[in-house]
């Protein structure tokens, strides 16, 4: 496997020479926490009045809220947001709610037909375990890791993302597609090894990260969305996209998944090659000539009608959370990563992106994009944009309380 080598000196020069000038005011933390408390509180009221355990994801085209089932890849984000809200406010009234919303998706621990159980369970039960140390949560995390491990394909050394026997995935000619999003599921595997002592999960995560690092990236640090592998010999069959503008374009949320996923891999393993990859992909995004001044990316950095293309707030929130994490690592100019994240968060805290209280279906942020090629969730709120926004707020609060 060929590892990407990038010296920390080069990274530091790249970062400092092209850094965006920090915005003057960073006093958004307290206001954002209070707004989140009120806005999510309104959504909680809607849920509780329904007498059901509803799981909000986005807005439908008619303006009503779409609620998902436990097997939807996004089902862990709202429970996770309530856990974060508890940690941000210290308000114990959120604890029974977080537990209830989390418990409602427990059956996802046995899902084996898609890879997103890492998203589902780590964001909900994983965050819940950090707060409660409930052994039942530990058991769910470990069982989920076992389910996810069934998707590991030894020949290719990866976890298969999608099945290709039905749906639109069956029409693409793929055999074993792996999407960059899958990097976000590795945190669950690392956590499961820590909780169980079983190194199987850790080893699968490392193999997946290594093959992804070898195959998913272009020389400039940007990543493909989909790599299709042969199940027979593990070779690469296609380098494609599903949600980006084109196969060779830079789909922004994919770049954010890569930055965050490889930052987690470095944190969990200490392998500097992973950190180098995260920083190189971030450098690609930060120095991109079409990165807007407010640092909220277009849905794809190669979309043909920039600047008249939708922004993707979900890409920005995930990247901000990752950069706060990276600022805690032993890297040159670590504080500059926090400063960049602060600038993203400042933009997100303005009326251009943060909803007015009681509007936007009670979601926190506006202007995210699910999948333009599928004509799905375009310029709309998304629960994972809100989730990583809250995660970023928690990072900032923790960093500034040290």
N, C-alpha and C positions, 0 to 999 in steps of 0.2 A: 504494500500500500504506500502510495506517495503522499507524504504529509505536507501540508502547506506551511512554509516557514516564513515568518515575518518578524523581524526584530522589533523589540520594544522601542528602541530608539527611533526606528522608522515610523512606527505607529505614533509615537509622541510627536514627531515632527509633522506628520500628516495631520494629526488632530489639531495641534496648536497653530499651524500655519493657515489652516482653513476654517478654524472654529468660528461658529456663529457668535456674534457679540451678544452676551447675556442680556436679557431684558432687564430693565431697571427694577421693576417690582416683582418680588417673589412671594408676596404676602397673600397667597391664595389658600394655604393649607387649612386654616381655621374656617374660612368661609366655605370651602369645598366640602369639608366634613359636615358642617351644619346643613348645607344644602342637601347633601346625600342623605343625611338623617331624615330630613323632612320629605324629600322626594320618594325615597324608598319606603318611608313610613306610609305614604299615601298608597303605594302599591300593596304593601302588607295589609292595609285596611280593606282594599278591594278583595284580596285573597281570603282574608279571614271572614269577611261578610258573605262570601260565596259558600262557606261551609265545606269547601274542598281544599285540597292542596294543589294549587295551581302553580305553574312554572313558566313565568314570562320570558319570552325570547326576543320578540320584535313586534312591529306593527304590520298588520295586513294592509292591503291596498285600500280597504275601506276605512282605515284608521283605527280599527279595533285591535286589541292586543292578541297576538298569537301565543298560545301556551303549548308547551311540548310535553311529550311522554318521557318516561325515564330512559328509554333507549335512544333518544335523540342525542347527538354528540354535544349539544349545548345544555343539557339538563343539569350539569353541575355548577353552572356559572351563577345562577341566582342564589342557590343555597350558599355558595362560596362568598357571594357578595354580602349576605347577612352575617356570616362569620367575620368578614372584614369589618363590617359596620360595628359589630360588638367590640372588636379590638381597637377600632378608631375612637369609639365613644366611651367605652367602659360601661355602657348601659346594659345591665344584666337582663333587662326585659327582652333583649334579642336572643338570649340563649335558648329558651324553649322553642322559639320560632325557628332558629337555625337548626336545632335538633330535629324538629318536625319536618322541615323542608328537605333536610339531608336524608332522613330515614325513608322518605317517600321514594327515593331513587335507588335504594339498596339493591334491588334486583339486577341492576346493571353490572354487579360484580360477576355475574355468570355469563355475560354477553361474550360471544366468541366470533360473531360474524362481522365485526368491524374493530378497528384499532383504537377508537376514540374513548375507550373505557378509562384511559389515563386522564384525559380531560375531565370526564364525568366524575370519577371517584377521587382523584387527587385534589380537585378544586373544592369538593364538598367534604368528604370524609377525611381527606388529608388535612385540610384546614381545621376541621373539627377536632381531629386527634391532637393537633398542636395545642389547642385550647383545653381540651377535657382530659386527654390521656385515657379515654374510654377504651378498655380492651376490646370491646365489640367493634369499635371503629378500626382498630388494628387488624382484627380478623378480616374485615371487609377489604381493607387495602391489600392484604396478602392474597386473599382469594381472587381479587381482581387481577393482580399480577400473574397469577396462575392462568387465568383466562387469556390475558394478553399474550402470554408466552406461547400459547398454542398457535399463534400467528407467526411465530419465528420460522423462517425458511433457511435451513442450514446451508444449502448450496450457495445462495446469494448472501447469506450473513445479515439478513435484514428481517424486520417485522413487516409483513404484508399489510398495506393500508386498507385497500378495498377488495372485496370479492368482485369477480367479473362475470358471474353467471346470470345476472339480471340487471335491469335498470340501464341508465345511460352509460355506466361504466362498461357494460357488456358490448357496447357498440363501438368502442375505441380501438379494438384490436390488441388490447393489453393482456398480458399473462399474469404478471405479478407486480401491480403498480404500488409504488411507494411515494408518498407525498411528503414534502418538507415539513408539513404540519406534524408529522409523526414524531419529530424531535421533541415535541411538547409532552408526549406520553412517557418519555423515558424517566422523568422525575418520579413517577409512580413506582417504576421498577427499582430505582435506587432506594427509595423509601422502604419498599418491601424487603429488600435485603437488610437494611438497617434494623427493621422491626423483627425480622424472622431469623436472621443469621444465615439464610440460604443465599449463597453467592450466585446461584443460577440466574436470578433476575438481574443482578449487577452485570454479569458477563454478557447476557443478551443485550442489555442497554449499550455496553461498550462496543460490542460487535456492530450493532446497528449504527451507532454514531460514527464509527470508523469507516464503514462502507459508504455512509451518507457523505462524509467529508471527502472521500475519494471520488465520488461519482456525481454529486449534486451541484457542484460549484464550477463557475466559469473563472478564467484567470483574473478577472477584475473583482472577484469576491461576491458577485451576485449569484443567486441560486436558481436552478430550474424548479418548477413546481412538482412535476411527476417524473420519476425514473421507473421505467418498466423493465423488470428483470426476467430472465429465463428461469423457470423452475427446474429445468433439466440440468443446466450447467452453471447457472448464476450469472451469466453474462448480461450486459445491458442491451436491451432490445430497442428502446425508444427513450428519448428525452423530450418530454411534452409539457403542456400545461392543460389544466382543466378550468381554472378560474382566472387566469391572466389574459392579457390581450393576444399574445402569440407565444409559440413555443420558446422563442429566444428573448422574450421581453422580461422585464423585472416586475413581477407581480408583488406589490408592496407588502401585503400581509405575509407572503412567503418569506420575504427578507426579514421581517420582524420575528417570525417563528424561528428562523435560523439563528438570529442574534440571541434570542432568549434561550433557545434549546441548547446551543453550544456553551452559553454562559453557565447554565445549570450543569452541563457535563463537566466543565472545568471545576466548578465548585465541588462536585461530588467525587471527582477522581484525581484532581491536581494535575491532569495532563494539559500542559501549556499549549499543545497543538489545538485543543478545543477553544481555548481563550483566543488564540491567534485568529482562528476562523471567525469567531464572533466579532472580533474587532475589525477584521478585514471587511466583513459584510456590512458592519455599521459604517465603516469609512466609505464604502461604496454609496450608501444611502445619504450620508451626511454631505458628501462632496458632489453629489449628483447635480448637474447643472439645472435640472428641472425640479429640484427640491424647493417648495415654496418658502418664502421668507418666514412664515409663521410655523414652519417645520411640520405641518400636517400633510402627509404625502398624498399625491393622487393615487387612485386605486391601483394603477399600474404606471410605473415611471416612463413607459414607452407608449402609453395610450396616444392615439393619433391627434386628438383635438386639444391637448394641453395648450393653454391653461383652462380651457372650457371642458374639463373632465371632472367627474365627481372626486371629492377627497375621500379618504378612508380613515376615519377616526380610530377604528379598531387597530389599524397598523400602528398608529401613533401611540396609543395607550400601552400596547404590548412592548413597543420599543422603549418607552419611558421606564416601564417597570424593569426591563432588562438593564438599562443603563444605570439606574439606581443600584441594582445588584452589582454590576461591574465596578461601580465606584467604591465598593467595599473590598475589592481585590487588590493584590499587590501589583499595581501597574503604574507606570509613569503618569503624572498629571491626573491622578484618580479623581480629583475634585472636578475636573473639567467634564467628566461624564455625568456627574451629578448636575452640573450647571446646564448641560445640554438638556437633560431630562427636565430640569426646572423650567427651561424655556418652552419645551413641549407642553408641559402641564399648565403653564401660564396661558398659553394660547387656548388650550382646551377649557380653561376656566372663564373665558370671555363669552359674551352673548352669541358670538359667531358659532360656537360649538356646544356650549352648555345650555340645556333647555331652561325655559322659565318654569318656576315652580308650578306643579299641577298640570303641565302640558306634556306633550311628547309621550303619551301613554304611561307617564310616570317613570320613564327611563331617564337616566342622567344626561346622556350625551346624544347629540344629533349627528347626522352626516357620516354614517358608515356604509360600507358596501359588502354584501355577501358574495354574489357572483354575477357579474355583468354578462358573461357568456351564456348563463342560464336564465338571464332576465329575472333574477331573484334578489330581493332585498337590496335595492339600489337607493342610495341616499336616505337611509332610514336608521333608527336606533337599533342597536344589537346588544344583547345582554353580555357578550364577552368583551365588548368595548367598555361597558360599565365596570365589569369585573376587574380588568387590568388597570382601569383608572383608579379604582379603590385600592388595588394592590400597590400601585405607584404612590398613592397618598400614604399608605402604611409605611412603605419604604422611607418616604421623606420624613414622616413623623418620627420613626425610629432613629434615622440618621441624625436628626436635629435635636434629639433628646439625649444623645450620648454625652 
